[in-house]
Amino acid sequence: MLDGFKKFILRGNVVDMAVGVVIGAAFGGVVTALTKDLLTPLIAAIVGKPDFSYLGFSIGSTPFPVGDFINACVAFLLVAVAIYFFVVTPVNALVARMNRGEKPPDPTTKKCPECLSEIPIEARRCSHCTQPVMGRAA
Protein backbone atom coordinates (compact mmCIF):
# COMPACT_ATOMS: atom_id res chain seq x y z
CA MET A 1 0.00 0.00 0.00
CA LEU A 2 2.76 2.47 0.88
CA ASP A 3 4.73 1.39 -2.18
CA GLY A 4 1.93 2.54 -4.48
CA PHE A 5 1.66 5.85 -2.63
CA LYS A 6 5.42 6.34 -2.92
CA LYS A 7 5.29 5.69 -6.68
CA PHE A 8 2.39 8.15 -7.03
CA ILE A 9 4.15 10.92 -5.11
CA LEU A 10 7.48 10.47 -6.88
CA ARG A 11 6.03 10.59 -10.39
CA GLY A 12 7.35 13.64 -12.18
CA ASN A 13 4.07 15.36 -12.90
CA VAL A 14 2.84 15.24 -9.28
CA VAL A 15 6.04 16.76 -7.95
CA ASP A 16 6.09 19.36 -10.74
CA MET A 17 2.49 20.29 -9.98
CA ALA A 18 3.23 20.65 -6.26
CA VAL A 19 6.19 22.91 -6.98
CA GLY A 20 4.04 24.94 -9.38
CA VAL A 21 1.32 25.41 -6.75
CA VAL A 22 3.83 26.58 -4.14
CA ILE A 23 5.54 28.97 -6.55
CA GLY A 24 2.15 30.19 -7.79
CA ALA A 25 1.01 30.96 -4.24
CA ALA A 26 4.21 32.86 -3.52
CA PHE A 27 3.93 34.72 -6.83
CA GLY A 28 0.32 35.62 -6.00
CA GLY A 29 1.62 37.61 -3.04
CA VAL A 30 4.09 39.45 -5.29
CA VAL A 31 1.39 40.34 -7.82
CA THR A 32 -1.02 41.43 -5.07
CA ALA A 33 1.66 43.69 -3.58
CA LEU A 34 2.46 45.10 -7.03
CA THR A 35 -1.15 46.03 -7.70
CA LYS A 36 -1.97 47.22 -4.17
CA ASP A 37 1.22 49.17 -3.44
CA LEU A 38 2.24 50.43 -6.91
CA LEU A 39 -0.50 50.31 -9.53
CA THR A 40 -3.50 51.34 -7.40
CA PRO A 41 -1.74 54.44 -5.95
CA LEU A 42 -0.57 55.32 -9.46
CA ILE A 43 -4.16 55.22 -10.70
CA ALA A 44 -5.25 57.25 -7.66
CA ALA A 45 -2.62 59.88 -8.51
CA ILE A 46 -3.83 60.09 -12.11
CA VAL A 47 -7.64 59.90 -11.87
CA GLY A 48 -8.43 60.49 -8.22
CA LYS A 49 -9.74 58.15 -5.54
CA PRO A 50 -9.65 54.51 -6.81
CA ASP A 51 -12.03 53.20 -4.12
CA PHE A 52 -15.60 52.56 -5.25
CA SER A 53 -16.88 50.87 -2.09
CA TYR A 54 -19.16 53.84 -1.34
CA LEU A 55 -21.21 53.19 -4.50
CA GLY A 56 -24.49 51.39 -4.14
CA PHE A 57 -28.22 51.60 -4.43
CA SER A 58 -31.21 50.12 -2.67
CA ILE A 59 -34.50 48.71 -3.79
CA GLY A 60 -37.00 49.06 -1.04
CA SER A 61 -35.09 48.27 2.14
CA THR A 62 -32.53 45.98 0.44
CA PRO A 63 -29.13 47.58 -0.16
CA PHE A 64 -27.02 46.63 -3.17
CA PRO A 65 -23.38 47.65 -2.48
CA VAL A 66 -22.08 47.39 -6.04
CA GLY A 67 -18.96 49.38 -5.17
CA ASP A 68 -17.24 46.34 -3.70
CA PHE A 69 -17.94 44.42 -6.90
CA ILE A 70 -16.47 47.28 -8.97
CA ASN A 71 -13.40 47.30 -6.68
CA ALA A 72 -12.97 43.55 -7.24
CA CYS A 73 -13.28 43.98 -11.03
CA VAL A 74 -10.71 46.80 -11.06
CA ALA A 75 -8.35 44.73 -8.91
CA PHE A 76 -8.78 41.75 -11.26
CA LEU A 77 -8.02 43.89 -14.30
CA LEU A 78 -4.95 45.36 -12.61
CA VAL A 79 -3.68 41.88 -11.71
CA ALA A 80 -4.34 40.60 -15.24
CA VAL A 81 -2.51 43.56 -16.81
CA ALA A 82 0.40 43.23 -14.38
CA ILE A 83 0.76 39.50 -15.01
CA TYR A 84 0.58 39.95 -18.78
CA PHE A 85 3.08 42.79 -19.08
CA PHE A 86 5.46 41.79 -16.27
CA VAL A 87 5.39 37.99 -16.59
CA VAL A 88 3.84 36.61 -19.79
CA THR A 89 5.50 39.01 -22.23
CA PRO A 90 9.04 38.66 -20.78
CA VAL A 91 8.75 34.86 -20.49
CA ASN A 92 7.52 34.57 -24.10
CA ALA A 93 10.44 36.73 -25.25
CA LEU A 94 12.87 34.58 -23.27
CA VAL A 95 11.46 31.33 -24.69
CA ALA A 96 11.55 32.76 -28.23
CA ARG A 97 15.17 33.77 -27.71
CA MET A 98 16.07 30.30 -26.41
CA ASN A 99 14.34 28.56 -29.36
CA ARG A 100 15.69 30.92 -32.02
CA GLY A 101 18.32 28.53 -33.43
CA GLU A 102 16.18 25.39 -33.48
CA LYS A 103 14.61 24.26 -36.73
CA PRO A 104 11.09 22.82 -36.62
CA PRO A 105 10.81 19.03 -36.68
CA ASP A 106 10.24 17.30 -40.01
CA PRO A 107 6.56 16.69 -40.76
CA THR A 108 5.22 13.17 -40.20
CA THR A 109 2.01 13.61 -42.18
CA LYS A 110 0.88 15.20 -45.42
CA LYS A 111 -2.50 16.03 -46.96
CA CYS A 112 -4.05 13.82 -49.61
CA PRO A 113 -4.46 15.96 -52.75
CA GLU A 114 -7.82 14.34 -53.47
CA CYS A 115 -9.70 14.33 -50.14
CA LEU A 116 -7.37 16.54 -48.03
CA SER A 117 -7.14 13.94 -45.23
CA GLU A 118 -3.99 13.72 -43.13
CA ILE A 119 -1.97 10.65 -44.13
CA PRO A 120 1.51 9.40 -43.17
CA ILE A 121 4.31 11.06 -45.10
CA GLU A 122 5.52 7.72 -46.55
CA ALA A 123 2.06 6.62 -47.75
CA ARG A 124 1.67 5.85 -51.43
CA ARG A 125 -2.13 5.55 -51.28
CA CYS A 126 -4.66 7.46 -49.18
CA SER A 127 -6.36 5.28 -46.58
CA HIS A 128 -9.52 7.38 -46.74
CA CYS A 129 -10.21 7.76 -50.47
CA THR A 130 -7.72 5.13 -51.80
CA GLN A 131 -6.28 7.55 -54.37
CA PRO A 132 -2.56 7.15 -55.23
CA VAL A 133 -0.37 9.80 -53.61
CA MET A 134 2.92 10.78 -55.23
CA GLY A 135 6.11 12.03 -53.57
CA ARG A 136 6.82 13.21 -50.05
CA ALA A 137 5.49 16.78 -50.24
CA ALA A 138 1.86 17.67 -50.58
C-alpha positions as a Markdown table, in Angstrom:
| # | Residue | x | y | z |
|---|---|---|---|---|
| 1 | Met | 0.0 | 0.0 | 0.0 |
| 2 | Leu | 2.8 | 2.5 | 0.9 |
| 3 | Asp | 4.7 | 1.4 | -2.2 |
| 4 | Gly | 1.9 | 2.5 | -4.5 |
| 5 | Phe | 1.7 | 5.9 | -2.6 |
| 6 | Lys | 5.4 | 6.3 | -2.9 |
| 7 | Lys | 5.3 | 5.7 | -6.7 |
| 8 | Phe | 2.4 | 8.1 | -7.0 |
| 9 | Ile | 4.2 | 10.9 | -5.1 |
| 10 | Leu | 7.5 | 10.5 | -6.9 |
| 11 | Arg | 6.0 | 10.6 | -10.4 |
| 12 | Gly | 7.4 | 13.6 | -12.2 |
| 13 | Asn | 4.1 | 15.4 | -12.9 |
| 14 | Val | 2.8 | 15.2 | -9.3 |
| 15 | Val | 6.0 | 16.8 | -7.9 |
| 16 | Asp | 6.1 | 19.4 | -10.7 |
| 17 | Met | 2.5 | 20.3 | -10.0 |
| 18 | Ala | 3.2 | 20.6 | -6.3 |
| 19 | Val | 6.2 | 22.9 | -7.0 |
| 20 | Gly | 4.0 | 24.9 | -9.4 |
| 21 | Val | 1.3 | 25.4 | -6.8 |
| 22 | Val | 3.8 | 26.6 | -4.1 |
| 23 | Ile | 5.5 | 29.0 | -6.6 |
| 24 | Gly | 2.1 | 30.2 | -7.8 |
| 25 | Ala | 1.0 | 31.0 | -4.2 |
| 26 | Ala | 4.2 | 32.9 | -3.5 |
| 27 | Phe | 3.9 | 34.7 | -6.8 |
| 28 | Gly | 0.3 | 35.6 | -6.0 |
| 29 | Gly | 1.6 | 37.6 | -3.0 |
| 30 | Val | 4.1 | 39.4 | -5.3 |
| 31 | Val | 1.4 | 40.3 | -7.8 |
| 32 | Thr | -1.0 | 41.4 | -5.1 |
| 33 | Ala | 1.7 | 43.7 | -3.6 |
| 34 | Leu | 2.5 | 45.1 | -7.0 |
| 35 | Thr | -1.2 | 46.0 | -7.7 |
| 36 | Lys | -2.0 | 47.2 | -4.2 |
| 37 | Asp | 1.2 | 49.2 | -3.4 |
| 38 | Leu | 2.2 | 50.4 | -6.9 |
| 39 | Leu | -0.5 | 50.3 | -9.5 |
| 40 | Thr | -3.5 | 51.3 | -7.4 |
| 41 | Pro | -1.7 | 54.4 | -5.9 |
| 42 | Leu | -0.6 | 55.3 | -9.5 |
| 43 | Ile | -4.2 | 55.2 | -10.7 |
| 44 | Ala | -5.2 | 57.3 | -7.7 |
| 45 | Ala | -2.6 | 59.9 | -8.5 |
| 46 | Ile | -3.8 | 60.1 | -12.1 |
| 47 | Val | -7.6 | 59.9 | -11.9 |
| 48 | Gly | -8.4 | 60.5 | -8.2 |
| 49 | Lys | -9.7 | 58.1 | -5.5 |
| 50 | Pro | -9.7 | 54.5 | -6.8 |
| 51 | Asp | -12.0 | 53.2 | -4.1 |
| 52 | Phe | -15.6 | 52.6 | -5.2 |
| 53 | Ser | -16.9 | 50.9 | -2.1 |
| 54 | Tyr | -19.2 | 53.8 | -1.3 |
| 55 | Leu | -21.2 | 53.2 | -4.5 |
| 56 | Gly | -24.5 | 51.4 | -4.1 |
| 57 | Phe | -28.2 | 51.6 | -4.4 |
| 58 | Ser | -31.2 | 50.1 | -2.7 |
| 59 | Ile | -34.5 | 48.7 | -3.8 |
| 60 | Gly | -37.0 | 49.1 | -1.0 |
| 61 | Ser | -35.1 | 48.3 | 2.1 |
| 62 | Thr | -32.5 | 46.0 | 0.4 |
| 63 | Pro | -29.1 | 47.6 | -0.2 |
| 64 | Phe | -27.0 | 46.6 | -3.2 |
| 65 | Pro | -23.4 | 47.7 | -2.5 |
| 66 | Val | -22.1 | 47.4 | -6.0 |
| 67 | Gly | -19.0 | 49.4 | -5.2 |
| 68 | Asp | -17.2 | 46.3 | -3.7 |
| 69 | Phe | -17.9 | 44.4 | -6.9 |
| 70 | Ile | -16.5 | 47.3 | -9.0 |
| 71 | Asn | -13.4 | 47.3 | -6.7 |
| 72 | Ala | -13.0 | 43.5 | -7.2 |
| 73 | Cys | -13.3 | 44.0 | -11.0 |
| 74 | Val | -10.7 | 46.8 | -11.1 |
| 75 | Ala | -8.3 | 44.7 | -8.9 |
| 76 | Phe | -8.8 | 41.8 | -11.3 |
| 77 | Leu | -8.0 | 43.9 | -14.3 |
| 78 | Leu | -4.9 | 45.4 | -12.6 |
| 79 | Val | -3.7 | 41.9 | -11.7 |
| 80 | Ala | -4.3 | 40.6 | -15.2 |
| 81 | Val | -2.5 | 43.6 | -16.8 |
| 82 | Ala | 0.4 | 43.2 | -14.4 |
| 83 | Ile | 0.8 | 39.5 | -15.0 |
| 84 | Tyr | 0.6 | 40.0 | -18.8 |
| 85 | Phe | 3.1 | 42.8 | -19.1 |
| 86 | Phe | 5.5 | 41.8 | -16.3 |
| 87 | Val | 5.4 | 38.0 | -16.6 |
| 88 | Val | 3.8 | 36.6 | -19.8 |
| 89 | Thr | 5.5 | 39.0 | -22.2 |
| 90 | Pro | 9.0 | 38.7 | -20.8 |
| 91 | Val | 8.7 | 34.9 | -20.5 |
| 92 | Asn | 7.5 | 34.6 | -24.1 |
| 93 | Ala | 10.4 | 36.7 | -25.3 |
| 94 | Leu | 12.9 | 34.6 | -23.3 |
| 95 | Val | 11.5 | 31.3 | -24.7 |
| 96 | Ala | 11.6 | 32.8 | -28.2 |
| 97 | Arg | 15.2 | 33.8 | -27.7 |
| 98 | Met | 16.1 | 30.3 | -26.4 |
| 99 | Asn | 14.3 | 28.6 | -29.4 |
| 100 | Arg | 15.7 | 30.9 | -32.0 |
| 101 | Gly | 18.3 | 28.5 | -33.4 |
| 102 | Glu | 16.2 | 25.4 | -33.5 |
| 103 | Lys | 14.6 | 24.3 | -36.7 |
| 104 | Pro | 11.1 | 22.8 | -36.6 |
| 105 | Pro | 10.8 | 19.0 | -36.7 |
| 106 | Asp | 10.2 | 17.3 | -40.0 |
| 107 | Pro | 6.6 | 16.7 | -40.8 |
| 108 | Thr | 5.2 | 13.2 | -40.2 |
| 109 | Thr | 2.0 | 13.6 | -42.2 |
| 110 | Lys | 0.9 | 15.2 | -45.4 |
| 111 | Lys | -2.5 | 16.0 | -47.0 |
| 112 | Cys | -4.1 | 13.8 | -49.6 |
| 113 | Pro | -4.5 | 16.0 | -52.8 |
| 114 | Glu | -7.8 | 14.3 | -53.5 |
| 115 | Cys | -9.7 | 14.3 | -50.1 |
| 116 | Leu | -7.4 | 16.5 | -48.0 |
| 117 | Ser | -7.1 | 13.9 | -45.2 |
| 118 | Glu | -4.0 | 13.7 | -43.1 |
| 119 | Ile | -2.0 | 10.7 | -44.1 |
| 120 | Pro | 1.5 | 9.4 | -43.2 |
| 121 | Ile | 4.3 | 11.1 | -45.1 |
| 122 | Glu | 5.5 | 7.7 | -46.6 |
| 123 | Ala | 2.1 | 6.6 | -47.8 |
| 124 | Arg | 1.7 | 5.8 | -51.4 |
| 125 | Arg | -2.1 | 5.6 | -51.3 |
| 126 | Cys | -4.7 | 7.5 | -49.2 |
| 127 | Ser | -6.4 | 5.3 | -46.6 |
| 128 | His | -9.5 | 7.4 | -46.7 |
| 129 | Cys | -10.2 | 7.8 | -50.5 |
| 130 | Thr | -7.7 | 5.1 | -51.8 |
| 131 | Gln | -6.3 | 7.5 | -54.4 |
| 132 | Pro | -2.6 | 7.1 | -55.2 |
| 133 | Val | -0.4 | 9.8 | -53.6 |
| 134 | Met | 2.9 | 10.8 | -55.2 |
| 135 | Gly | 6.1 | 12.0 | -53.6 |
| 136 | Arg | 6.8 | 13.2 | -50.1 |
| 137 | Ala | 5.5 | 16.8 | -50.2 |
| 138 | Ala | 1.9 | 17.7 | -50.6 |
